[in-house]
Amino acid sequence: MNLDWRKLAPGLIVIVLALGILGLALTLRDGGGDGDGKEKASATSTTSTTTTTPTTTRATTTTAPPATAATTPTVTPGTVVVLPTLVPPTTAPPPVTAASPDSTPTTTASSTTTASSTTTTEPDEPIEDTRETVVYSPEGAPARKADLSVPGIHRTTAIVLVHGGDGTRGSRRQMRAWATAYAEEGYVTLSIDHFLFKPTTSPPVFPVPERDVKAAVQYMRLHATELGINPDRIVVQGFGAGASLGGVAYAAGDEASFAGEGLYDDGTSDIVNAFIGFYGMYDGTHADPEQYCGGPDGSGDRAIQACYDLSDSVSLAAAAGGPALLFHGDADSTVAPEQTTTFGAALAAAGVDATVAIVPGADHNFDRTRGALTPEGEAALAEILTWLDARFPEPPTLTVEADAR
């Protein structure tokens, strides 16, 4: 069958024209065109920004002036303040009044705190995170490496970050999300590696990893002037096994029993000025206590008994000199939440400013995943920033810069 294209051509032209007119009408109806298209894209962008901007207190913390008695609830030393709910950052749009700095809400620990419109702790440009690898252990001891992060303009409080891993695995790289978050807030951090033992490690393991944490505190104190930090504002923040080690360093500051290889012997104090613990085991429990301590509890050997006595931060709580902020998930399947609540209660009984934050539904390692903070981790960060501001307030104008390195 042969088609006569000359007869079909007029009909095809009509169809093509009709389709073109229909397409143009649809385009105009949907806001097409250069001007309308740009306006629509802008509106979409604005909507996205409005609905996804977290209403967390992180920005509040960076722009608020140092906490004062007028804006922060007073915590009586010796009282455990249990935060029953740690609320993750929400993605709901902020209220209309949130644009006013005077009405920005703060964390659950301080629901009435307001922020000032004057930024005193952050420069106009983003803070540059200058990270370098250092050896923090003293000369002659086994070399222990750490990531030192010093923002160009920063606060005078420094934080030593101690990774977890059951004492047998893990590295300082686990702390990069926390180090980055703190750098954005103007905090100097030292993320440390520490001694990891294996089944073949000769006993006792104690006190090698504990000395590492203490040496990291000494390192920061020795370099305080160079780094532009206050040697009396050194905080240890530990996670899991790192929290257990940090708890010992916190509760046994300058304890002579820890003297030996791995610690600086020049008289530099290893006292921890404040402690932040995440899901730690604080009562001195070890998976293999005889390997860790070198023998059974009650053996009569003085060195072995010292391990059991000095690993128990709960029993040493009265010697803790600074405040503590302790986090634990109530669904932790690795370490029982009672480890944290018991330690907090012991600190309170000793007259120490202790705060316990229980995270509903959270398991072990709830604060980060794949190198980033989880929503629960972001909420914990907001709590920490408020807590640090209240206990280590900075001068009204923060212009501290580290020496050229």
KOLVOPA-749963 format. One line per field, with one value per residue (C-alpha): residue number from 0; residue in one letter; y, x, z. Coordinates in Angstrom, 1 decimal, m for minus. Layout:
// residues N
nr <- [NUM, ...]
rest <- [a, ...]
Y <- [Y, ...]
X <- [X, ...]
Z <- [Z, ...]
This chain:
// residues 405
nr <- [0, 1, 2, 3, 4, 5, 6, 7, 8, 9, 10, 11, 12, 13, 14, 15, 16, 17, 18, 19, 20, 21, 22, 23, 24, 25, 26, 27, 28, 29, 30, 31, 32, 33, 34, 35, 36, 37, 38, 39, 40, 41, 42, 43, 44, 45, 46, 47, 48, 49, 50, 51, 52, 53, 54, 55, 56, 57, 58, 59, 60, 61, 62, 63, 64, 65, 66, 67, 68, 69, 70, 71, 72, 73, 74, 75, 76, 77, 78, 79, 80, 81, 82, 83, 84, 85, 86, 87, 88, 89, 90, 91, 92, 93, 94, 95, 96, 97, 98, 99, 100, 101, 102, 103, 104, 105, 106, 107, 108, 109, 110, 111, 112, 113, 114, 115, 116, 117, 118, 119, 120, 121, 122, 123, 124, 125, 126, 127, 128, 129, 130, 131, 132, 133, 134, 135, 136, 137, 138, 139, 140, 141, 142, 143, 144, 145, 146, 147, 148, 149, 150, 151, 152, 153, 154, 155, 156, 157, 158, 159, 160, 161, 162, 163, 164, 165, 166, 167, 168, 169, 170, 171, 172, 173, 174, 175, 176, 177, 178, 179, 180, 181, 182, 183, 184, 185, 186, 187, 188, 189, 190, 191, 192, 193, 194, 195, 196, 197, 198, 199, 200, 201, 202, 203, 204, 205, 206, 207, 208, 209, 210, 211, 212, 213, 214, 215, 216, 217, 218, 219, 220, 221, 222, 223, 224, 225, 226, 227, 228, 229, 230, 231, 232, 233, 234, 235, 236, 237, 238, 239, 240, 241, 242, 243, 244, 245, 246, 247, 248, 249, 250, 251, 252, 253, 254, 255, 256, 257, 258, 259, 260, 261, 262, 263, 264, 265, 266, 267, 268, 269, 270, 271, 272, 273, 274, 275, 276, 277, 278, 279, 280, 281, 282, 283, 284, 285, 286, 287, 288, 289, 290, 291, 292, 293, 294, 295, 296, 297, 298, 299, 300, 301, 302, 303, 304, 305, 306, 307, 308, 309, 310, 311, 312, 313, 314, 315, 316, 317, 318, 319, 320, 321, 322, 323, 324, 325, 326, 327, 328, 329, 330, 331, 332, 333, 334, 335, 336, 337, 338, 339, 340, 341, 342, 343, 344, 345, 346, 347, 348, 349, 350, 351, 352, 353, 354, 355, 356, 357, 358, 359, 360, 361, 362, 363, 364, 365, 366, 367, 368, 369, 370, 371, 372, 373, 374, 375, 376, 377, 378, 379, 380, 381, 382, 383, 384, 385, 386, 387, 388, 389, 390, 391, 392, 393, 394, 395, 396, 397, 398, 399, 400, 401, 402, 403, 404]
rest <- [m, n, l, d, w, r, k, l, a, p, g, l, i, v, i, v, l, a, l, g, i, l, g, l, a, l, t, l, r, d, g, g, g, d, g, d, g, k, e, k, a, s, a, t, s, t, t, s, t, t, t, t, t, p, t, t, t, r, a, t, t, t, t, a, p, p, a, t, a, a, t, t, p, t, v, t, p, g, t, v, v, v, l, p, t, l, v, p, p, t, t, a, p, p, p, v, t, a, a, s, p, d, s, t, p, t, t, t, a, s, s, t, t, t, a, s, s, t, t, t, t, e, p, d, e, p, i, e, d, t, r, e, t, v, v, y, s, p, e, g, a, p, a, r, k, a, d, l, s, v, p, g, i, h, r, t, t, a, i, v, l, v, h, g, g, d, g, t, r, g, s, r, r, q, m, r, a, w, a, t, a, y, a, e, e, g, y, v, t, l, s, i, d, h, f, l, f, k, p, t, t, s, p, p, v, f, p, v, p, e, r, d, v, k, a, a, v, q, y, m, r, l, h, a, t, e, l, g, i, n, p, d, r, i, v, v, q, g, f, g, a, g, a, s, l, g, g, v, a, y, a, a, g, d, e, a, s, f, a, g, e, g, l, y, d, d, g, t, s, d, i, v, n, a, f, i, g, f, y, g, m, y, d, g, t, h, a, d, p, e, q, y, c, g, g, p, d, g, s, g, d, r, a, i, q, a, c, y, d, l, s, d, s, v, s, l, a, a, a, a, g, g, p, a, l, l, f, h, g, d, a, d, s, t, v, a, p, e, q, t, t, t, f, g, a, a, l, a, a, a, g, v, d, a, t, v, a, i, v, p, g, a, d, h, n, f, d, r, t, r, g, a, l, t, p, e, g, e, a, a, l, a, e, i, l, t, w, l, d, a, r, f, p, e, p, p, t, l, t, v, e, a, d, a, r]
Y <- [0.0, 3.3, 6.5, 9.8, 12.1, 15.1, 14.4, 13.6, 16.7, 19.2, 17.0, 16.3, 20.1, 20.7, 18.0, 19.4, 22.9, 21.7, 19.9, 23.0, 25.2, 22.7, 22.5, 26.3, 26.5, 24.0, 25.8, 29.1, 27.5, 25.9, 29.2, 28.7, 31.5, 33.0, 35.4, 33.1, 30.1, 31.9, 33.2, 29.7, 28.2, 30.9, 30.2, 26.5, 27.2, 29.4, 26.8, 24.2, 26.4, 27.1, 23.5, 22.0, 24.5, 22.7, 24.5, 23.3, 25.3, 24.9, 28.3, 29.7, 28.5, 30.0, 33.4, 33.7, 35.6, 33.6, 32.1, 34.0, 33.3, 35.3, 33.1, 29.6, 27.6, 27.2, 23.7, 23.1, 21.1, 17.6, 17.4, 15.1, 16.8, 14.0, 15.1, 12.5, 13.3, 14.4, 15.8, 15.5, 18.5, 19.0, 19.7, 21.5, 25.2, 27.6, 29.9, 33.3, 34.9, 32.8, 35.4, 37.6, 36.8, 37.5, 34.7, 31.8, 28.8, 26.9, 23.3, 21.2, 21.8, 25.5, 26.1, 29.8, 30.9, 33.5, 34.6, 38.0, 39.7, 40.5, 37.8, 37.7, 34.3, 33.8, 35.9, 37.1, 34.5, 30.7, 29.4, 27.5, 24.1, 23.6, 19.9, 18.4, 15.1, 15.4, 13.0, 13.8, 11.3, 12.4, 11.8, 8.3, 6.7, 4.8, 7.3, 8.1, 10.1, 12.6, 14.9, 18.5, 20.8, 24.5, 27.0, 30.3, 32.2, 30.1, 29.7, 29.2, 25.8, 22.7, 19.2, 15.9, 13.3, 9.6, 7.0, 3.8, 0.2, m2.1, m1.2, m3.5, m1.6, 1.9, 5.0, 8.7, 8.9, 8.0, 11.4, 13.5, 14.3, 15.6, 17.5, 19.2, 20.1, 21.6, 23.5, 25.1, 26.3, 27.6, 24.8, 23.4, 19.6, 16.8, 13.4, 10.8, 7.2, 5.2, 1.8, m1.1, m4.6, m8.0, m11.5, m12.0, m8.9, m9.7, m8.7, m6.3, m3.9, m1.3, 1.5, 2.0, 3.3, 5.3, 7.0, 7.8, 9.9, 11.6, 12.3, 13.9, 16.3, 17.1, 17.7, 20.3, 22.0, 22.1, 23.7, 26.0, 29.3, 28.2, 27.0, 30.0, 28.0, 28.2, 25.4, 25.2, 24.6, 21.2, 18.9, 15.1, 13.6, 9.9, 7.3, 3.7, 2.3, 5.8, 7.1, 4.5, 5.6, 9.3, 8.6, 7.2, 10.2, 12.5, 10.9, 10.2, 13.4, 13.6, 10.2, 9.1, 5.5, 6.2, 7.5, 5.8, 5.4, 7.3, 10.2, 13.5, 13.6, 17.3, 18.1, 19.0, 18.3, 15.7, 16.9, 16.9, 20.2, 18.7, 15.3, 14.4, 10.7, 8.8, 5.3, 4.4, 1.6, 3.3, 0.7, m0.9, m3.9, m5.5, m8.3, m10.2, m8.6, m10.9, m9.9, m6.3, m6.2, m9.1, m11.3, m11.8, m9.2, m9.8, m11.6, m9.6, m8.3, m4.5, m3.7, m5.9, m4.5, m1.0, m1.8, m2.8, 0.1, 2.8, 1.5, 2.1, 5.7, 5.3, 4.6, 7.5, 10.0, 12.1, 13.0, 14.4, 18.1, 19.5, 19.1, 16.1, 15.6, 12.0, 10.6, 7.1, 5.5, 3.7, 0.9, 0.3, m3.4, m3.2, m1.2, m0.9, 2.6, 2.0, 2.4, 6.1, 6.8, 5.1, 7.2, 10.4, 9.6, 8.9, 12.2, 14.0, 12.4, 13.7, 17.2, 17.3, 19.1, 16.2, 16.1, 12.9, 12.8, 9.7, 9.3, 7.4, 4.5, 4.9, 2.1, 2.1, 4.5, 6.5, 9.8, 9.2, 7.1, 7.0, 9.8, 12.2, 13.1, 11.5, 13.6, 12.4, 13.3, 16.8, 17.1, 16.0, 18.6, 21.3, 20.2, 20.1, 23.6, 25.0, 23.1, 24.3, 27.9, 27.9, 26.3, 27.9, 31.3, 33.2, 37.0, 39.2, 39.6, 36.5, 37.2, 34.4, 33.2, 30.4, 31.2, 30.4, 26.7]
X <- [0.0, 1.5, 0.8, 0.3, 2.3, 1.0, m2.4, m1.3, 1.0, m1.7, m3.1, 0.3, 1.0, m2.2, m1.3, 2.2, 0.9, m1.8, 0.8, 3.0, 0.2, m0.8, 2.9, 3.1, m0.1, 1.1, 4.4, 2.8, 0.4, 3.3, 5.2, 7.6, 9.8, 13.0, 11.7, 9.0, 11.3, 13.9, 11.3, 10.0, 13.4, 14.1, 10.8, 11.6, 15.0, 13.5, 10.9, 13.6, 15.7, 12.8, 11.7, 15.2, 17.0, 17.4, 16.0, 18.9, 20.7, 24.1, 23.9, 22.6, 25.6, 28.1, 26.4, 25.3, 27.4, 29.0, 26.3, 25.5, 23.5, 20.7, 20.4, 21.5, 19.9, 22.1, 23.4, 24.1, 27.3, 26.5, 23.2, 22.8, 20.7, 19.1, 18.0, 15.3, 14.9, 17.7, 15.9, 17.5, 17.6, 14.2, 13.7, 10.4, 10.3, 11.2, 8.5, 8.1, 9.7, 12.8, 14.2, 14.6, 17.9, 16.2, 13.7, 15.9, 15.3, 18.2, 18.8, 16.6, 19.1, 18.3, 14.9, 14.8, 18.2, 18.1, 20.7, 22.2, 22.2, 25.9, 28.3, 31.3, 32.8, 33.0, 34.6, 32.8, 34.5, 34.2, 36.7, 39.5, 40.2, 44.0, 44.6, 48.0, 49.4, 51.5, 53.2, 51.9, 53.8, 57.1, 60.4, 61.8, 58.3, 56.4, 55.3, 51.6, 50.0, 47.1, 45.3, 45.6, 42.9, 43.4, 41.0, 42.6, 40.4, 39.2, 38.2, 40.6, 39.0, 40.5, 39.1, 41.0, 39.0, 39.5, 38.0, 36.4, 36.7, 36.8, 40.5, 41.5, 40.6, 39.8, 41.8, 41.8, 40.1, 36.8, 36.8, 37.0, 33.3, 33.5, 36.8, 35.2, 32.1, 34.1, 36.4, 33.3, 32.4, 35.9, 37.3, 40.8, 40.8, 43.4, 42.1, 44.4, 45.5, 46.1, 47.6, 45.5, 46.0, 45.5, 44.9, 48.6, 49.6, 51.5, 49.7, 49.2, 47.7, 47.2, 48.2, 49.5, 46.3, 45.4, 48.8, 48.3, 45.2, 47.0, 50.0, 47.6, 46.3, 49.9, 50.8, 48.0, 49.0, 52.7, 51.7, 49.0, 50.8, 51.7, 48.2, 46.5, 44.5, 44.0, 46.0, 43.2, 40.5, 41.4, 38.4, 38.5, 35.7, 35.7, 33.5, 33.0, 36.4, 37.7, 35.2, 36.4, 40.0, 38.9, 36.9, 40.0, 42.1, 39.4, 38.9, 42.6, 44.4, 48.0, 47.8, 51.4, 50.6, 50.4, 54.0, 56.2, 57.0, 54.5, 54.0, 55.9, 58.1, 58.7, 56.0, 53.3, 49.9, 47.6, 44.5, 41.4, 39.4, 36.1, 34.9, 32.4, 31.6, 29.6, 28.4, 31.4, 32.0, 33.1, 33.2, 36.5, 35.0, 37.3, 36.5, 39.6, 40.5, 43.5, 45.1, 44.3, 45.5, 47.9, 46.1, 42.9, 41.3, 42.3, 45.5, 47.4, 49.8, 50.0, 50.5, 47.7, 45.4, 46.3, 44.9, 41.5, 41.4, 42.4, 40.3, 37.1, 36.1, 33.0, 35.0, 37.3, 34.5, 35.3, 38.7, 37.2, 37.9, 35.8, 32.3, 31.1, 28.5, 27.6, 25.6, 24.1, 21.4, 18.7, 18.7, 22.5, 23.0, 26.8, 27.2, 24.4, 23.1, 23.4, 27.2, 26.6, 23.8, 25.8, 28.9, 26.8, 25.2, 28.7, 30.0, 26.9, 27.3, 30.9, 29.7, 30.7, 28.7, 27.4, 24.9, 23.5, 21.7, 19.8, 19.0, 15.7, 15.9, 19.6, 22.1, 25.8, 27.7, 24.5, 26.3, 27.9, 27.9, 30.1, 32.2, 29.3, 27.3, 23.9, 20.8, 21.3, 24.9, 24.0, 21.6, 24.3, 26.6, 24.1, 23.8, 27.6, 28.1, 25.5, 27.2, 30.7, 29.5, 28.0, 31.1, 33.9, 32.6, 34.8, 35.6, 33.1, 35.4, 37.2, 40.3, 42.6, 44.9, 47.4, 51.1, 52.5, 53.3]
Z <- [0.0, m1.1, 1.0, m0.8, 1.5, m0.4, 0.8, 4.4, 4.8, 5.7, 8.4, 9.9, 10.0, 11.9, 14.4, 15.0, 15.5, 17.9, 20.0, 20.1, 21.3, 24.0, 25.2, 25.4, 27.4, 29.9, 30.3, 31.0, 33.4, 35.4, 35.7, 32.8, 31.3, 32.5, 35.1, 36.5, 36.5, 38.5, 40.9, 41.4, 42.0, 44.6, 46.3, 46.4, 47.8, 50.5, 51.5, 51.7, 53.9, 56.2, 56.6, 57.1, 59.3, 62.6, 65.6, 67.7, 70.3, 68.7, 67.0, 70.2, 72.0, 69.6, 69.6, 73.2, 75.7, 78.5, 80.8, 83.9, 87.0, 85.5, 82.5, 83.6, 86.3, 89.3, 89.9, 93.5, 94.0, 95.2, 93.2, 90.2, 87.6, 85.6, 82.2, 81.5, 77.8, 75.4, 72.4, 69.0, 66.8, 65.0, 61.3, 62.0, 60.9, 63.7, 65.1, 63.6, 66.7, 66.3, 64.0, 67.0, 68.8, 72.2, 71.7, 70.6, 72.7, 74.4, 75.4, 77.6, 80.4, 80.4, 78.8, 79.8, 78.5, 75.8, 73.3, 72.8, 69.4, 69.9, 68.8, 71.1, 70.6, 66.8, 64.1, 61.0, 58.9, 59.5, 62.0, 60.2, 61.6, 61.6, 62.4, 62.8, 64.1, 67.3, 69.6, 73.1, 75.1, 76.9, 75.2, 75.9, 76.4, 73.7, 71.1, 71.3, 68.5, 68.6, 66.3, 67.6, 66.3, 67.0, 65.4, 64.5, 67.0, 69.8, 73.4, 76.3, 77.2, 75.6, 75.3, 75.2, 73.2, 74.1, 71.8, 72.8, 71.6, 74.6, 75.2, 72.3, 69.1, 67.7, 67.0, 67.3, 63.9, 65.6, 67.2, 64.0, 63.9, 67.5, 66.8, 63.8, 65.7, 68.5, 66.1, 64.6, 68.1, 68.8, 71.0, 70.9, 70.9, 71.2, 69.9, 71.2, 70.5, 73.6, 74.4, 73.1, 74.5, 72.9, 74.4, 74.0, 75.9, 79.1, 82.3, 83.8, 81.3, 84.0, 84.3, 80.7, 79.0, 82.1, 82.0, 78.3, 79.2, 82.0, 79.7, 77.2, 79.9, 80.9, 77.2, 76.9, 80.2, 79.1, 75.8, 77.2, 76.4, 72.9, 72.1, 73.7, 76.3, 80.0, 81.8, 84.4, 81.7, 80.4, 79.9, 79.2, 77.1, 76.7, 75.0, 76.1, 77.2, 76.7, 79.2, 81.7, 81.2, 81.4, 84.6, 86.2, 85.1, 86.4, 89.8, 90.4, 89.4, 90.5, 92.2, 92.9, 92.2, 88.5, 88.3, 85.8, 82.1, 80.0, 82.3, 82.3, 85.5, 85.6, 88.1, 85.5, 87.0, 85.3, 87.1, 84.9, 85.3, 84.0, 82.7, 80.0, 79.8, 77.2, 78.1, 80.2, 82.7, 85.9, 88.6, 87.6, 85.8, 83.2, 80.7, 81.9, 85.3, 85.9, 82.6, 83.1, 86.8, 86.8, 89.2, 91.2, 93.4, 97.1, 96.2, 98.7, 96.1, 96.6, 92.9, 91.8, 94.5, 93.4, 89.9, 91.3, 93.7, 91.2, 88.3, 90.3, 89.6, 91.7, 94.8, 93.9, 93.3, 96.3, 94.8, 91.6, 91.5, 88.7, 87.3, 85.3, 82.6, 81.9, 79.0, 78.6, 76.4, 78.4, 75.8, 75.9, 75.2, 75.9, 79.1, 81.6, 82.2, 85.9, 85.4, 84.7, 87.2, 90.0, 89.1, 89.0, 92.4, 93.9, 92.6, 94.0, 97.4, 97.4, 96.7, 93.1, 90.4, 88.4, 85.6, 84.1, 80.7, 79.8, 76.1, 75.6, 73.2, 72.6, 72.4, 72.7, 70.4, 69.8, 69.2, 65.8, 62.7, 59.6, 60.7, 61.5, 64.6, 64.7, 65.7, 69.2, 69.0, 67.9, 70.8, 73.2, 71.7, 72.3, 76.0, 76.3, 74.9, 77.3, 80.1, 79.2, 78.8, 82.3, 84.0, 81.9, 80.8, 78.4, 78.4, 76.7, 73.7, 72.6, 70.5, 71.7, 69.0, 69.1, 68.5, 65.1, 65.0]
